[in-house]
Amino acid sequence: MMRTMPAEQSSPTKPAVKSKTSAGVRQSIYQSVWRWHFYAGIIFAPFLIILAFSGAVYLFKPQIEGYLYKDMLTVREVGTTPLAPESIVGKIVTAYPGTVISSITLDSNAKSSYKLSVTRNGASTIMYVDPYTGHALGMMDSSKTFSAFFKKMHSELVIGGTFANRLVELAACWAIILILTGLFLWWPRSKAAIWGTILPRLSKPGSRLFWRDLHAVPAFWLSLVLLVIIASGLPWSGIMGDQIDKVANSTNTNTPPFAYSFGAKPDSVTVAQDIAEDLPWAAENVPVPASIAGGYVPLSLNDIAGIADEQQVIKPYTITKPARETGVFTVSTASPHPSQNATLHIDQYSGAVLTDVRFADYGIMAKAISYGIAFHEGTLFGPANQLLGLLACMGLILVSISSYVMWRKRKPTRKLGAPAKPKSTKITIAVLIIMLACGALMPLVGLSILMVIALDLFILRRIKSLRHWFSV
């Protein structure tokens, strides 16, 4: 008579079933993440190429403009001592009647000209002046310079306007998600191998494997640098920039109250960026105090330059003149090194320093952002920073182009070629929730995800040809 086997021995296939289930879950997660990565790449890769190209050019603004505008930016003969600021302004106003000067930038380089922001015949322009003779070396519209064109391409896709700026911000935010999802897809799911993970397989040029490795391997090596570059650009953006500033101010990690030398933070609707130029990011929204008017004679630019020097503000710095009787002089640094940042508001009559905000006064968040911005612009550690930024930009272009080639090689006829939809609905929803959490941190991403969901539910799923094309 045969005995019945114990329950624990009667199911030898249970571990295999469990292993198969786990593999299925992992595959569903992979497919779901891949679909988000794929669609985001298809949509935003062209924008990322534009941003990378324009950013790469803008990195070398000092060298390019130094060559293009050499006659204006450098003096012909270096003198012994520069003229006083008031003397320079006086000579320019005499030589060009009707000129109104709003600011002057004093440079520390003996070969550099001084920059004046002026208004002539109702039009704002930049004038460059020989500091030793007071003669104008030239004028140009700062919005039409070589670097201004690429800056507009980088921030507003050349076309300009709020919509273009928001589109750039949206692309930058999705780039962060593309990098993070890309790292997940890159991560080896079996025994790690050098080839295809940290080194590309280039033995078969033109093959899909060749392009896959040109996409994944450089993206892996550059992922950290690209994340820092993208994240450090967000403080300038319209939506995220506002949020970052509010978080920094609400947590006192931007500019704390003790930075205001005259006491409590002033209740002012006017902030520094409304009245002054060449401001550090952390000081753009510093409230502006008022001068105490009462029949006094305003101080001269010479006096303000003397005060700035006494306060050990490092050149180059910009002195912005007050626009009204109760306005203040603003001294702000134009230095590429965050540690030298300074923003001073000075009473135009008494010379009292009402606000003195230095890098040391910044909160931890403002310090980190300031270093990030300097790194983003390629000024943090000189030419090496520029070359690293160039490498990252060129790498991003390579990654974007290789993704397009790789997609074209796998794209079937009459279909988009999107990755197959995951079999597990639960996994799809779980990944969607994670994506929505990213959208909560980056509002434009959240809005775009909601639009994609609406498009999927109400259009793509209801039209057979579209459903077939998008594999939904």
C-alpha atoms as one frame of an Amber mdcrd trajectory, in Angstrom:
protein
   0.000   0.000   0.000   1.477   3.360  -1.067   1.780   6.124   1.454   0.705
   9.686   0.748   3.647  12.085   0.739   3.611  14.917   3.313   2.204  18.186
   2.081   5.576  19.928   2.208   7.047  17.239  -0.050   4.144  16.930  -2.487
   4.816  20.267  -4.327   8.405  20.254  -5.565   7.522  22.923  -8.180   6.590
  25.660  -5.683  10.033  27.354  -5.624  10.044  27.333  -9.405   6.576  28.923
  -9.490   7.629  31.556  -6.977  10.780  32.292  -8.967   8.713  32.583 -12.146
   6.313  34.995 -10.434   9.177  37.190  -9.182  10.686  37.251 -12.643   7.312
  38.280 -14.033   7.031  41.148 -11.550  10.542  42.346 -12.358   9.790  42.165
 -16.061   6.545  44.140 -15.621   8.374  46.843 -13.653  11.078  46.974 -16.323
   8.508  47.243 -19.142   6.550  49.973 -17.351   9.645  52.079 -16.625  10.892
  51.502 -20.164   7.620  52.802 -21.654   7.853  56.040 -19.662  11.521  56.392
 -20.613  10.744  55.702 -24.264   7.866  58.160 -24.647   9.679  60.915 -22.716
  12.754  60.416 -24.890  10.790  60.525 -28.142   9.120  63.793 -27.129  11.938
  65.674 -25.419  15.159  64.467 -27.093  14.996  67.244 -29.759  14.667  69.897
 -27.047  17.547  68.381 -25.067  19.774  68.540 -28.163  18.965  72.259 -28.533
  19.627  72.908 -24.826  22.894  70.949 -24.894  24.156  72.686 -28.029  23.266
  76.209 -26.867  24.635  75.488 -23.393  27.921  74.211 -24.815  28.376  77.423
 -26.802  27.362  79.670 -23.895  29.939  78.016 -21.636  32.646  79.746 -23.651
  31.052  83.186 -23.579  34.163  84.893 -22.067  36.482  83.584 -24.781  34.055
  84.062 -27.680  32.929  87.574 -26.760  36.462  88.490 -25.751  37.442  87.791
 -29.342  34.346  89.186 -31.108  34.160  92.419 -29.089  37.837  92.829 -28.255
  37.893  96.485 -29.324  35.179  97.343 -26.793  36.047  95.013 -23.931  39.768
  95.800 -23.717  41.611  99.112 -23.645  44.173 100.045 -26.269  46.725 101.371
 -23.792  46.860 100.583 -20.085  47.299 103.739 -18.025  48.674 104.152 -14.535
  45.504 104.992 -12.582  41.865 104.744 -13.707  39.748 107.896 -13.571  37.246
 108.282 -10.762  33.758 106.922 -11.643  32.171 110.384 -11.437  34.751 111.784
 -13.860  34.047 108.998 -16.353  30.298 109.577 -16.143  30.810 113.325 -16.551
  32.905 112.847 -19.699  30.333 110.511 -21.257  27.380 112.790 -20.510  29.305
 115.742 -21.998  30.317 113.794 -25.109  26.855 112.311 -25.592  24.206 114.855
 -24.538  20.941 113.357 -23.356  22.582 110.165 -22.126  21.287 108.890 -18.768
  23.559 106.467 -16.923  21.953 103.975 -14.557  24.952 101.856 -13.556  28.698
 101.457 -13.926  30.778  98.297 -13.528  34.316  98.770 -12.193  36.682  95.989
 -13.228  39.800  94.782 -11.437  41.579  93.808 -14.664  43.797  96.686 -15.787
  43.166  95.800 -19.446  39.356  95.711 -19.168  37.022  98.562 -20.058  34.281
  99.775 -17.718  30.704  98.854 -18.612  27.949 101.477 -18.356  24.225 100.817
 -18.631  22.795 103.881 -20.341  19.614 105.206 -21.918  19.951 107.190 -25.136
  16.942 108.571 -27.000  14.675 106.387 -24.899  16.560 103.184 -25.794  18.587
 101.159 -23.289  22.057 100.095 -24.348  25.454  99.098 -23.006  28.428 101.428
 -23.409  32.052 100.430 -22.900  34.466 103.108 -21.712  38.241 103.375 -21.431
  38.769 103.830 -17.649  41.985 105.807 -18.220  40.672 108.371 -20.726  36.907
 108.298 -20.180  36.360 107.860 -23.925  33.655 105.513 -25.180  35.058 102.455
 -26.954  31.699 101.398 -28.347  28.062 100.627 -27.696  25.921  97.577 -28.284
  22.469  96.273 -27.546  23.061  93.614 -24.914  20.013  91.687 -26.166  21.574
  91.263 -29.615  25.038  90.008 -28.764  26.404  86.604 -29.746  25.958  85.196
 -26.245  22.494  86.763 -25.864  21.303  84.792 -28.906  22.497  81.496 -27.445
  21.182  82.414 -24.006  17.753  83.010 -25.544  18.025  79.706 -27.398  18.932
  78.003 -24.123  16.132  79.528 -22.073  13.423  80.367 -24.615  14.279  78.353
 -27.773  15.018  81.670 -29.584  11.290  82.284 -30.210  10.985  83.858 -26.755
   7.994  84.275 -24.501   6.555  82.513 -21.484   5.373  79.430 -23.375   8.846
  78.728 -24.777  10.383  79.233 -21.338   7.918  76.787 -19.778   8.638  74.288
 -22.556  12.360  74.471 -21.752  11.601  73.975 -18.061   9.373  70.993 -18.879
  12.122  69.426 -21.014  14.697  69.977 -18.246  12.442  68.374 -15.625  11.725
  65.388 -17.858  15.472  65.099 -18.504  15.903  64.385 -14.785  13.311  61.608
 -15.028  14.952  60.282 -18.197  18.299  60.034 -16.393  16.822  58.296 -13.340
  14.726  55.835 -15.358  17.692  55.298 -17.672  19.889  54.322 -14.727  17.206
  51.840 -13.633  17.102  50.307 -17.124  20.916  50.265 -17.344  21.370  48.509
 -14.003  22.535  44.917 -14.721  19.870  42.368 -13.811  22.263  39.422 -14.046
  25.948  38.936 -13.348  27.562  42.304 -13.999  29.690  42.490 -17.119  32.093
  45.232 -18.144  31.003  45.295 -21.773  27.672  46.976 -22.295  27.548  48.406
 -18.773  30.642  50.541 -18.191  32.350  50.045 -21.574  30.588  50.068 -24.949
  30.723  47.153 -27.399  31.937  48.735 -30.627  32.964  45.616 -32.552  29.920
  45.749 -34.855  29.513  49.371 -36.017  26.000  50.209 -37.133  24.330  47.354
 -35.277  21.539  47.989 -32.793  23.826  46.709 -30.006  26.453  49.261 -31.060
  23.941  52.134 -30.815  22.441  50.753 -27.607  25.847  50.912 -25.924  26.530
  54.394 -27.315  23.282  55.398 -25.641  23.530  53.607 -22.293  27.244  53.685
 -21.411  27.928  57.446 -21.913  24.614  58.215 -20.178  25.780  56.206 -17.165
  29.170  57.934 -16.946  27.695  61.405 -17.377  24.531  60.891 -15.302  25.770
  62.597 -12.124  27.254  65.597 -13.974  24.101  65.989 -16.073  21.868  65.813
 -12.989  23.898  68.569 -11.319  23.871  70.733 -14.458  20.118  70.341 -14.995
  19.196  70.800 -11.330  21.418  73.895 -11.030  19.594  75.480 -13.964  16.142
  75.089 -12.406  16.500  78.077  -9.981  16.229  80.313 -13.088  13.066  78.616
 -14.342   9.612  80.145 -14.075   7.726  77.557 -12.002  10.416  75.516 -10.249
  12.533  78.630  -9.687   9.676  80.234  -7.796   9.187  77.106  -5.701  12.883
  76.787  -4.910  13.034  80.425  -3.817   9.959  80.034  -1.596  11.352  76.887
   0.044  14.705  78.577   0.640  13.056  81.645   2.188  10.532  79.726   4.295
  13.273  77.528   5.782  15.760  80.411   6.244  18.190  78.523   3.994  18.410
  81.413   1.520  19.280  84.777   3.088  18.601  84.858   6.853  17.340  88.021
   8.640  20.688  88.788  10.293  22.086  89.693   6.861  20.215  93.009   7.077
  22.597  95.307   8.912  19.946  97.881   9.747  17.769  95.431  11.693  14.666
  93.511  10.777  13.918  92.478   7.226  12.106  95.429   5.582   8.504  95.155
   4.452   9.131  96.125   0.848   7.370  95.205  -2.367  10.531  96.168  -4.258
  13.273  93.564  -4.431  16.874  93.910  -5.565  16.356  92.503  -9.069  13.787
  95.257  -9.744  16.378  98.012  -9.383  19.871  96.575  -9.859  22.066  94.551
 -12.216  24.701  91.824 -11.874  23.079  90.355  -8.784  23.874  86.933  -7.323
  20.872  84.558  -7.483  20.526  84.429  -3.688  20.195  88.233  -3.483  17.728
  88.791  -6.332  14.726  88.849  -4.002  16.323  90.740  -1.121  13.877  93.508
  -0.100  15.125  96.996  -0.866  15.216  99.550   2.000  14.713 103.280   1.487
  17.050 106.231   1.872  16.024 108.843   4.429  15.229 111.876   2.278  15.229
 115.341   3.827  16.860 117.956   1.652  20.274 116.352   1.756  22.687 116.302
  -1.168  23.097 112.827  -2.700  26.514 111.206  -2.535  28.593 110.815  -5.679
  29.642 107.600  -7.403  33.136 108.272  -6.051  31.776 108.175  -2.497  29.920
 104.914  -3.123  32.994 103.312  -4.727  34.979 104.371  -1.670  32.400 102.794
   0.656  32.438  99.587  -1.410  36.215  99.440  -1.160  36.086 100.108   2.591
  33.591  97.244   2.930  36.060  95.047   1.035  33.750  94.310  -1.875  35.926
  92.579  -4.463  35.982  93.909  -8.022  34.495  93.615 -10.527  31.385  95.132
  -8.957  28.497  97.154 -10.318  27.166 100.378  -8.788  23.514 100.972  -9.675
  22.288 104.524  -9.076  19.047 105.271  -7.203  16.049 106.005  -9.427  14.096
 108.103  -6.900  14.639 110.442  -3.936  14.102 107.580  -1.504  16.060 105.088
  -3.594  19.370 103.560  -2.640  22.682 102.907  -4.314  23.202  99.167  -4.921
  26.654  97.650  -5.059  26.635  94.109  -6.403  29.402  91.778  -7.483  29.758
  90.444 -10.991  32.302  87.857  -9.904  32.037  84.304 -11.246  33.195  82.953
  -7.888  30.285  82.544  -5.395  32.507  83.084  -2.354  33.013  86.694  -3.488
  29.289  87.481  -3.779  28.196  90.720  -2.153  25.061  92.855  -2.349  24.984
  96.212  -0.551  22.201  98.782  -0.386  23.571 102.177   0.627  21.628 105.264
   1.724  22.199 107.794  -1.050  22.502 110.708   1.409  24.258 109.439   4.523
  26.251 106.603   2.991  24.948 104.220   5.659  25.116 100.572   4.579  21.496
  99.489   4.989  21.878  95.967   3.599  25.045  93.917   3.413  24.498  90.380
   2.114  27.603  88.261   1.563  28.118  84.633   0.660  28.837  83.890   4.329
  25.316  85.125   5.147  23.633  82.688   2.781  21.796  79.697   4.160  22.917
  76.220   3.202  20.453  75.995   0.307  21.512  79.348  -1.168  25.181  78.375
  -0.904  24.570  75.077  -2.657  22.559  76.761  -5.418  25.208  79.460  -5.850
  27.919  76.842  -6.327  25.587  74.925  -8.641  24.942  77.999 -10.800  28.672
  78.710 -11.062  29.232  75.099 -12.108  26.336  75.345 -14.592  27.908  78.439
 -16.180  31.385  76.898 -16.238  33.010  79.446 -13.914  33.447  77.484 -10.681
  36.930  76.127 -11.416  37.926  77.829 -14.641  38.687  76.159 -17.982  38.431
  72.661 -16.472  34.827  73.451 -15.521  34.129  74.629 -19.077  35.612  71.454
 -20.559  33.642  69.228 -18.182  30.460  71.096 -19.102  31.305  70.748 -22.799
  31.860  67.001 -22.352  28.477  66.681 -20.624  26.697  68.661 -23.351  28.303
  66.695 -26.172  27.541  63.485 -24.318  23.877  64.465 -23.998  23.724  65.132
 -27.743  25.304  61.718 -28.428  22.888  59.978 -26.068  19.907  61.700 -27.700
  20.999  60.937 -31.267  21.908  57.323 -30.477  18.496  56.803 -28.882  16.830
  57.987 -32.082  18.977  55.686 -34.267  18.361  52.764 -31.914  14.613  53.409
 -32.054  14.599  53.577 -35.871  16.406  50.227 -36.026  13.798  48.488 -33.870
  10.713  50.355 -35.080   8.259  48.054 -36.900   6.295  49.198 -39.936   3.140
  51.207 -39.203   3.785  51.250 -35.455   5.588  53.642 -33.146   7.678  50.824
 -31.755   7.000  51.557 -28.117   7.940  48.872 -25.574   5.211  46.331 -24.911
   2.668  47.224 -22.272   3.268  45.423 -18.931   0.976  42.467 -18.258   0.450
  43.475 -14.631  -2.053  46.300 -14.147  -0.958  46.666 -10.524   2.643  47.303
 -11.563   1.520  49.839 -14.169  -0.489  51.724 -11.545   2.354  51.544  -8.996
   4.849  53.035 -11.449   2.280  55.674 -12.426   1.929  56.670  -8.756   5.714
  57.087  -8.537   5.628  59.244 -11.667   2.850  61.377 -10.172   4.957  61.797
  -7.033   7.710  63.204  -9.291   5.021  65.418 -10.807   4.142  66.745  -7.375
   7.746  67.913  -6.975   7.906  69.277 -10.527   4.496  70.821 -11.325   4.935
  71.002 -15.094   5.800  67.294 -15.145   2.692  66.556 -13.095   0.529  68.570
 -15.472   2.022  66.817 -18.511   1.415  63.382 -16.932  -2.239  64.248 -16.306
  -2.527  65.354 -19.933  -0.985  62.052 -21.084  -3.445  60.079 -18.927  -6.378
  62.055 -20.338  -5.069  61.567 -23.897  -4.680  57.837 -23.306  -8.129  57.320
 -21.761 -10.244  59.532 -23.990  -8.499  59.462 -27.377  -5.838  56.785 -27.907
  -7.899  53.915 -26.481 -10.990  54.900 -28.464  -9.428  55.135 -31.923  -8.291
  51.769 -33.264  -5.568  53.070 -35.587  -4.037  55.188 -32.798  -4.331  52.344
 -30.308  -2.415  50.124 -32.729   0.202  52.815 -33.475   0.937  53.613 -29.805
   0.600  50.017 -28.556  -1.926  50.953 -25.887
